[in-house]
Amino acid sequence: MPNLITLLRILIAPVFFTTLLYYEPQKDYLRFWAFGLFLLASITDALDGLVARLMKESTRLGRILDPLADKLVLLSGYIGILFAKDFPILPPLWIIVAIAFRDVVIVGGLGVLYFSGAPADVRPNLLGKFTTGFQMATLLSILLLLPISPLLWYLTASFTVLSGFVYVLREMKRLRNKTHL
């Protein structure tokens, strides 16, 4: 059941992206649709973890799909806003690139570890959870056109870069310790 909830979030991502991609000022209703889809995706993010814990149905697939779904939804939002026509609030390009780059590095690194036979550690750390929370809050504030959005996107950028370094350093240390056994 939790994995089905996660799959729903994965299916929401392209619809969310499309609502943003087709946004124009005269089609402002699409921004509200995007907000609703993002809110639904955020609720399913909390719900799948809760259901997995309550039903004791935590699976290896779920531990991989859940962060992947988060990344798909968040990247869909940021990239969709970037390519939307005249979106009212737009973070600087370098922030969107930093968010995308961090996720590509993490997913790519996990892929390299997986295909090289090394066990990948997909457990999020506290900093990674804060980063995801800030990325979600920033996207919500942008969709709602809140004046606090610029402050949030700079905080988000800081957390994103820092957590990216922490993930890379953690995996490098883990790999180095594995080779010395």
Legacy VTK file of the C-alpha trace (Angstrom):
# vtk DataFile Version 3.0
C-alpha trace
ASCII
DATASET POLYDATA
POINTS 181 float
0.000 0.000 0.000
2.720 2.602 0.847
4.452 1.911 -2.479
1.174 2.555 -4.324
0.894 5.917 -2.578
4.458 6.691 -3.660
3.621 5.660 -7.230
0.711 8.109 -7.148
3.213 10.861 -6.302
5.382 9.791 -9.244
2.336 9.981 -11.523
1.458 13.452 -10.199
4.897 14.822 -11.216
4.333 15.025 -15.008
0.849 16.511 -14.574
2.268 19.070 -12.126
5.062 19.899 -14.574
2.580 20.296 -17.438
0.361 22.724 -15.502
3.412 24.905 -14.885
4.752 24.560 -18.399
1.498 25.843 -19.886
1.155 28.657 -17.368
0.625 32.150 -18.769
-0.592 35.225 -16.876
-3.983 34.957 -18.622
-4.172 31.303 -17.470
-3.500 31.993 -13.787
-5.837 29.129 -12.854
-2.997 26.777 -13.865
-0.924 28.138 -10.985
-3.703 27.104 -8.596
-3.948 23.683 -10.231
-0.192 23.330 -9.810
-0.499 24.377 -6.165
-3.219 21.759 -5.592
-1.194 19.024 -7.278
1.897 19.948 -5.289
-0.118 19.951 -2.073
-1.506 16.502 -2.952
2.009 15.246 -3.691
3.236 16.651 -0.365
0.397 14.956 1.516
1.129 11.619 -0.176
4.787 12.062 0.803
3.828 12.215 4.466
1.133 9.566 4.081
3.263 6.843 2.480
5.825 6.994 5.280
3.127 6.974 7.956
1.309 4.023 6.375
4.591 2.114 5.960
5.420 2.555 9.648
1.916 1.774 10.912
1.502 -1.295 8.708
5.156 -2.309 9.130
5.468 -2.471 5.344
8.801 -0.777 4.804
10.427 -2.256 1.691
13.701 -1.805 -0.153
11.721 -0.645 -3.197
9.899 1.929 -1.067
13.180 3.250 0.342
14.325 3.856 -3.241
11.029 5.074 -4.738
10.196 7.566 -1.966
13.219 9.869 -2.389
13.007 9.413 -6.160
9.376 10.580 -6.096
10.377 13.594 -3.972
13.056 14.543 -6.457
10.717 14.101 -9.440
8.027 16.311 -7.928
10.425 19.019 -6.766
12.397 19.109 -10.000
9.139 19.133 -11.984
8.097 22.206 -10.021
11.318 24.165 -10.281
11.963 23.324 -13.929
8.295 23.883 -14.797
8.402 27.363 -13.268
11.656 28.076 -15.082
10.053 27.340 -18.459
6.642 28.868 -17.704
5.785 31.983 -19.652
6.116 35.075 -17.470
5.756 33.315 -14.117
5.247 36.125 -11.559
8.025 35.022 -9.186
11.099 33.281 -10.515
14.124 32.266 -8.462
17.535 32.966 -10.003
18.626 30.314 -12.499
21.652 29.349 -10.396
19.375 28.237 -7.549
17.352 25.965 -9.819
20.593 24.608 -11.295
21.960 23.957 -7.776
18.811 22.022 -6.817
18.863 19.988 -10.039
22.630 19.404 -9.886
22.506 18.125 -6.299
19.757 15.672 -7.181
21.548 14.499 -10.331
24.764 13.972 -8.340
22.954 12.025 -5.606
20.892 9.848 -7.967
23.854 9.407 -10.330
26.145 8.494 -7.449
23.670 5.956 -6.123
23.365 4.511 -9.629
27.145 4.195 -9.953
27.334 2.512 -6.543
24.507 0.135 -7.447
25.962 -0.886 -10.815
29.462 -1.250 -9.373
28.126 -3.710 -6.816
28.711 -1.468 -3.814
25.728 -1.165 -1.491
24.197 2.296 -1.673
23.042 4.003 1.499
19.740 5.694 0.615
18.858 6.711 4.158
18.326 10.445 4.369
20.087 12.420 7.049
18.589 15.277 9.056
20.188 17.913 6.822
18.703 16.209 3.751
15.264 16.269 5.363
15.637 19.991 6.156
16.723 20.577 2.562
13.675 18.789 1.163
11.443 20.699 3.591
12.922 24.038 2.507
12.655 23.090 -1.162
8.971 22.240 -0.654
8.251 25.396 1.373
10.015 27.552 -1.223
8.062 26.000 -4.082
4.797 26.500 -2.193
5.672 30.134 -1.479
6.494 30.721 -5.146
3.238 29.110 -6.286
1.324 31.299 -3.824
3.347 34.397 -4.831
4.342 35.081 -1.229
6.745 38.001 -0.655
8.925 35.783 1.571
9.864 33.646 -1.455
13.262 35.312 -2.129
14.403 34.776 1.461
13.258 31.147 1.318
14.999 30.403 -1.973
18.341 31.682 -0.649
17.958 29.536 2.483
16.964 26.618 0.261
20.024 27.127 -1.920
22.277 27.116 1.153
20.742 23.912 2.529
20.828 22.308 -0.927
24.535 22.943 -1.495
25.500 21.968 2.044
23.466 18.745 2.038
24.884 17.831 -1.378
28.406 18.062 0.026
27.405 16.035 3.091
25.898 13.245 0.959
28.958 13.067 -1.287
31.399 13.109 1.648
29.382 10.472 3.528
29.381 8.084 0.580
33.066 8.678 -0.183
33.956 7.936 3.452
31.773 4.833 3.433
33.381 3.570 0.225
36.872 4.291 1.542
36.117 2.329 4.745
34.688 -0.564 2.677
37.877 -0.875 0.610
40.042 -1.096 3.759
38.210 -4.108 5.179
LINES 1 182
181 0 1 2 3 4 5 6 7 8 9 10 11 12 13 14 15 16 17 18 19 20 21 22 23 24 25 26 27 28 29 30 31 32 33 34 35 36 37 38 39 40 41 42 43 44 45 46 47 48 49 50 51 52 53 54 55 56 57 58 59 60 61 62 63 64 65 66 67 68 69 70 71 72 73 74 75 76 77 78 79 80 81 82 83 84 85 86 87 88 89 90 91 92 93 94 95 96 97 98 99 100 101 102 103 104 105 106 107 108 109 110 111 112 113 114 115 116 117 118 119 120 121 122 123 124 125 126 127 128 129 130 131 132 133 134 135 136 137 138 139 140 141 142 143 144 145 146 147 148 149 150 151 152 153 154 155 156 157 158 159 160 161 162 163 164 165 166 167 168 169 170 171 172 173 174 175 176 177 178 179 180
